[in-house]
Amino acid sequence: MLSRLFLCKGKNTYSCKKNLEIHYAASYLYAKHLAMNLKVIKGDITRLDAEAIVNAANSTLLGGGGVDGAIHRAAGPDLLEECRLLNGCPTGEAKITKGYKLPARFVIHTVGPVWKGGNNNEPSLLASCYRRSLEVAMGMGLHSIAFPNISTGVYGYPKAEAASIAIDTVKEFFRTHPLLDLDVTFVCFDNDNFELYSLILT
């Protein structure tokens, strides 16, 4: 209602109608764009043939458990050697390397927050992981990226909250970059995350 009032404020009936038509057309195109560019699958992110996959890394970038360890094992030792040159990565930031033996050309490493109850800036840091990864992909001119469920493993982030942050952040990024040609896949390893993402994206 407020948006309609704003679009019509100080305008005659014809101008108001045209503004509303443009507004609703843009909203429709945005929704259609999202439906085409966002999807969720259940599977192994190390086998995905995207231009870039995102690694839920620790701050050293030198490998660890969960998806981080799986990506390093699948990529081979050259990934670790390149990561040694990056001097780590702060929480909420992202850095890119080659994919080496992975099907993906690149790996975007991002460091998610450890859940400490939600009062230590965890939501904004988690959102930053997704935003910064998308910025890196856009800066490289990539057309496809796949995300794991960042911070929901040993870092203990509640899955429902993390899923909402992930999807909302990606949608907002598309809203502020309407011409971006980038396919985004959320790759869920477990049933709980897959059901959550599927429900939110429905």
The 8 nearest C-alpha neighbors of each residue, nearest first, counted from 0:
[[1, 3, 2, 4, 5, 6, 7, 19],
 [0, 2, 4, 3, 5, 6, 7, 8],
 [3, 1, 5, 4, 0, 6, 7, 22],
 [2, 4, 6, 0, 5, 1, 7, 19],
 [3, 5, 1, 7, 2, 6, 8, 0],
 [6, 4, 2, 8, 3, 7, 1, 0],
 [5, 7, 3, 4, 8, 2, 18, 15],
 [8, 6, 15, 4, 5, 10, 3, 9],
 [9, 7, 5, 10, 4, 6, 15, 3],
 [8, 10, 7, 11, 6, 5, 15, 14],
 [11, 9, 7, 8, 14, 15, 12, 13],
 [10, 12, 14, 13, 15, 9, 7, 16],
 [13, 11, 15, 14, 16, 10, 7, 17],
 [12, 14, 16, 15, 11, 17, 10, 18],
 [15, 13, 17, 11, 16, 12, 10, 18],
 [14, 16, 7, 12, 18, 13, 17, 10],
 [17, 15, 19, 13, 14, 18, 12, 20],
 [16, 18, 20, 14, 19, 15, 21, 13],
 [19, 17, 21, 15, 20, 16, 22, 14],
 [18, 20, 22, 16, 21, 17, 23, 15],
 [21, 19, 17, 23, 18, 22, 24, 16],
 [20, 22, 24, 18, 19, 23, 25, 17],
 [23, 21, 19, 25, 20, 24, 18, 26],
 [24, 22, 26, 20, 25, 21, 19, 27],
 [23, 25, 21, 27, 26, 22, 20, 28],
 [24, 26, 28, 22, 23, 27, 29, 21],
 [27, 25, 23, 29, 24, 28, 30, 22],
 [28, 26, 24, 30, 29, 25, 23, 31],
 [27, 29, 31, 25, 30, 26, 32, 24],
 [28, 30, 32, 26, 27, 31, 25, 33],
 [31, 29, 33, 27, 32, 28, 26, 34],
 [32, 30, 28, 34, 29, 33, 27, 35],
 [31, 33, 29, 35, 30, 34, 28, 36],
 [34, 32, 36, 30, 35, 31, 37, 29],
 [33, 35, 31, 32, 36, 37, 30, 38],
 [34, 36, 32, 33, 37, 31, 182, 38],
 [35, 37, 182, 33, 34, 183, 32, 181],
 [38, 36, 183, 33, 34, 184, 35, 182],
 [37, 39, 184, 185, 183, 36, 40, 34],
 [38, 40, 185, 184, 186, 197, 196, 41],
 [39, 41, 186, 187, 42, 185, 38, 193],
 [42, 40, 187, 186, 188, 193, 39, 189],
 [41, 43, 188, 187, 186, 44, 40, 189],
 [42, 44, 45, 46, 188, 47, 186, 41],
 [43, 45, 47, 46, 186, 42, 147, 52],
 [46, 44, 43, 47, 70, 101, 73, 69],
 [47, 45, 44, 43, 102, 48, 101, 103],
 [46, 48, 44, 45, 49, 102, 103, 43],
 [47, 49, 102, 103, 46, 50, 51, 101],
 [50, 48, 103, 51, 143, 47, 144, 52],
 [49, 51, 103, 104, 143, 144, 105, 141],
 [52, 50, 105, 144, 49, 103, 106, 104],
 [51, 53, 145, 106, 144, 107, 146, 103],
 [52, 54, 107, 146, 106, 108, 145, 55],
 [53, 55, 108, 56, 67, 107, 109, 52],
 [56, 54, 149, 109, 67, 110, 108, 53],
 [57, 55, 110, 67, 54, 109, 60, 108],
 [56, 58, 110, 59, 60, 55, 63, 62],
 [57, 59, 88, 87, 60, 89, 110, 56],
 [58, 60, 87, 61, 57, 88, 86, 62],
 [61, 59, 87, 58, 57, 62, 56, 82],
 [62, 60, 59, 79, 82, 83, 63, 57],
 [63, 61, 68, 67, 60, 71, 56, 64],
 [64, 62, 68, 67, 65, 61, 57, 56],
 [63, 65, 68, 67, 66, 62, 69, 153],
 [64, 66, 67, 68, 69, 63, 152, 153],
 [65, 67, 69, 68, 70, 64, 55, 54],
 [68, 66, 70, 56, 65, 69, 63, 62],
 [67, 69, 64, 63, 71, 62, 70, 66],
 [70, 68, 66, 72, 67, 71, 73, 65],
 [69, 71, 73, 67, 72, 68, 45, 74],
 [70, 72, 68, 74, 69, 73, 75, 62],
 [73, 71, 69, 75, 70, 74, 68, 76],
 [72, 74, 70, 71, 75, 101, 69, 100],
 [75, 73, 100, 101, 71, 99, 72, 70],
 [74, 76, 72, 73, 77, 71, 78, 100],
 [77, 75, 79, 78, 80, 74, 71, 72],
 [78, 76, 80, 79, 75, 81, 99, 74],
 [79, 77, 81, 76, 80, 75, 82, 74],
 [78, 80, 82, 76, 77, 81, 61, 83],
 [79, 81, 77, 83, 78, 82, 76, 84],
 [82, 80, 78, 83, 84, 79, 77, 96],
 [81, 83, 79, 84, 85, 80, 60, 78],
 [84, 82, 80, 81, 85, 79, 86, 61],
 [83, 85, 82, 81, 86, 80, 87, 79],
 [84, 86, 82, 87, 83, 81, 88, 94],
 [87, 85, 84, 83, 88, 59, 82, 60],
 [86, 88, 59, 60, 58, 85, 89, 83],
 [87, 89, 58, 92, 59, 90, 86, 60],
 [90, 88, 92, 58, 91, 110, 87, 93],
 [91, 89, 110, 92, 111, 112, 88, 58],
 [90, 92, 128, 124, 127, 110, 111, 125],
 [91, 93, 90, 89, 109, 128, 131, 110],
 [94, 92, 109, 108, 132, 131, 107, 128],
 [95, 93, 108, 107, 109, 96, 92, 88],
 [94, 96, 107, 106, 108, 105, 93, 97],
 [97, 95, 106, 105, 107, 98, 81, 94],
 [96, 98, 105, 99, 106, 104, 95, 78],
 [97, 99, 105, 104, 101, 106, 103, 74],
 [98, 100, 74, 101, 97, 78, 77, 75],
 [101, 99, 74, 98, 75, 73, 102, 103],
 [100, 102, 74, 103, 98, 99, 73, 45],
 [103, 101, 48, 46, 47, 104, 100, 49],
 [104, 102, 50, 49, 101, 48, 51, 105],
 [105, 103, 98, 50, 51, 97, 102, 106],
 [106, 104, 98, 97, 51, 103, 96, 50],
 [105, 107, 52, 96, 98, 51, 95, 53],
 [106, 108, 95, 53, 94, 54, 52, 93],
 [109, 107, 54, 94, 93, 53, 56, 95],
 [110, 108, 93, 55, 56, 92, 128, 54],
 [111, 109, 90, 56, 57, 91, 55, 58],
 [110, 112, 150, 125, 90, 91, 149, 128],
 [113, 111, 121, 90, 114, 125, 124, 150],
 [112, 114, 154, 115, 155, 150, 111, 156],
 [113, 115, 156, 155, 116, 154, 112, 117],
 [116, 114, 117, 113, 119, 118, 121, 155],
 [115, 117, 118, 114, 119, 121, 156, 113],
 [118, 116, 121, 119, 115, 114, 120, 122],
 [117, 119, 116, 120, 121, 115, 122, 114],
 [118, 120, 121, 117, 115, 116, 114, 122],
 [119, 121, 123, 122, 118, 124, 117, 112],
 [120, 122, 124, 119, 123, 117, 112, 125],
 [123, 121, 125, 124, 120, 126, 117, 164],
 [124, 122, 126, 125, 121, 120, 127, 91],
 [125, 123, 91, 127, 121, 126, 122, 120],
 [126, 124, 128, 122, 127, 123, 111, 121],
 [125, 127, 123, 128, 124, 129, 168, 164],
 [126, 128, 130, 91, 124, 125, 129, 131],
 [129, 127, 91, 125, 126, 131, 130, 109],
 [128, 130, 132, 127, 126, 131, 133, 165],
 [131, 129, 127, 133, 132, 128, 134, 126],
 [130, 132, 134, 133, 128, 129, 127, 93],
 [133, 131, 135, 129, 134, 130, 93, 128],
 [132, 134, 136, 130, 131, 135, 137, 129],
 [133, 135, 131, 137, 132, 136, 138, 130],
 [134, 136, 138, 132, 133, 137, 131, 139],
 [137, 135, 133, 139, 141, 138, 134, 132],
 [138, 136, 140, 134, 139, 135, 141, 133],
 [137, 139, 135, 136, 140, 134, 141, 133],
 [138, 140, 136, 137, 141, 135, 134, 142],
 [141, 139, 137, 138, 136, 142, 135, 181],
 [142, 140, 136, 139, 143, 137, 50, 181],
 [141, 143, 181, 180, 182, 140, 50, 144],
 [144, 142, 182, 181, 50, 49, 141, 183],
 [143, 145, 51, 183, 52, 49, 50, 182],
 [146, 144, 184, 52, 185, 183, 53, 51],
 [145, 147, 185, 53, 186, 52, 184, 148],
 [146, 148, 186, 149, 185, 187, 53, 145],
 [149, 147, 151, 187, 150, 146, 186, 162],
 [148, 150, 55, 151, 147, 111, 161, 125],
 [151, 149, 154, 111, 156, 152, 112, 155],
 [150, 152, 156, 155, 149, 158, 148, 154],
 [153, 151, 154, 155, 150, 156, 65, 149],
 [152, 154, 155, 151, 150, 65, 113, 156],
 [155, 153, 113, 150, 152, 156, 114, 151],
 [154, 156, 153, 151, 114, 152, 157, 150],
 [155, 157, 151, 114, 150, 154, 158, 161],
 [158, 156, 160, 159, 161, 155, 151, 114],
 [157, 159, 161, 160, 151, 162, 156, 192],
 [160, 158, 162, 161, 157, 163, 195, 192],
 [161, 159, 163, 162, 158, 157, 164, 156],
 [160, 162, 158, 164, 159, 163, 165, 157],
 [163, 161, 165, 159, 160, 164, 158, 196],
 [164, 162, 160, 166, 165, 161, 167, 159],
 [165, 163, 161, 167, 162, 166, 168, 126],
 [166, 164, 162, 168, 163, 167, 161, 169],
 [165, 167, 169, 163, 168, 164, 170, 162],
 [166, 168, 170, 164, 169, 165, 163, 171],
 [169, 167, 171, 165, 170, 166, 164, 126],
 [168, 170, 172, 166, 171, 167, 165, 173],
 [171, 169, 167, 173, 172, 168, 166, 174],
 [170, 172, 174, 168, 173, 169, 167, 175],
 [173, 171, 169, 175, 174, 170, 176, 168],
 [172, 174, 176, 170, 171, 175, 177, 169],
 [175, 173, 171, 172, 177, 176, 170, 29],
 [174, 176, 172, 173, 177, 171, 170, 178],
 [175, 177, 173, 174, 179, 178, 172, 171],
 [178, 176, 173, 174, 179, 175, 29, 172],
 [179, 177, 176, 180, 173, 175, 174, 181],
 [178, 180, 176, 177, 181, 173, 137, 142],
 [181, 179, 142, 178, 182, 36, 141, 143],
 [180, 182, 142, 143, 179, 183, 36, 141],
 [181, 183, 143, 36, 142, 144, 37, 184],
 [184, 182, 37, 144, 145, 36, 143, 181],
 [185, 183, 145, 38, 39, 37, 186, 146],
 [184, 186, 39, 146, 145, 147, 38, 40],
 [187, 185, 147, 40, 41, 146, 39, 44],
 [188, 186, 41, 193, 189, 192, 42, 40],
 [187, 189, 42, 41, 43, 186, 190, 193],
 [190, 188, 191, 187, 192, 193, 41, 42],
 [189, 191, 193, 192, 194, 188, 187, 41],
 [192, 190, 194, 193, 189, 195, 158, 187],
 [193, 191, 195, 194, 190, 189, 187, 196],
 [192, 194, 190, 187, 196, 191, 195, 197],
 [195, 193, 197, 191, 192, 196, 198, 190],
 [196, 194, 192, 198, 197, 193, 191, 199],
 [197, 195, 199, 193, 198, 194, 200, 192],
 [196, 198, 194, 200, 195, 199, 193, 201],
 [197, 199, 195, 201, 196, 200, 194, 193],
 [200, 198, 196, 201, 197, 195, 163, 166],
 [199, 201, 197, 198, 196, 38, 166, 39],
 [200, 198, 199, 197, 196, 34, 38, 195]]
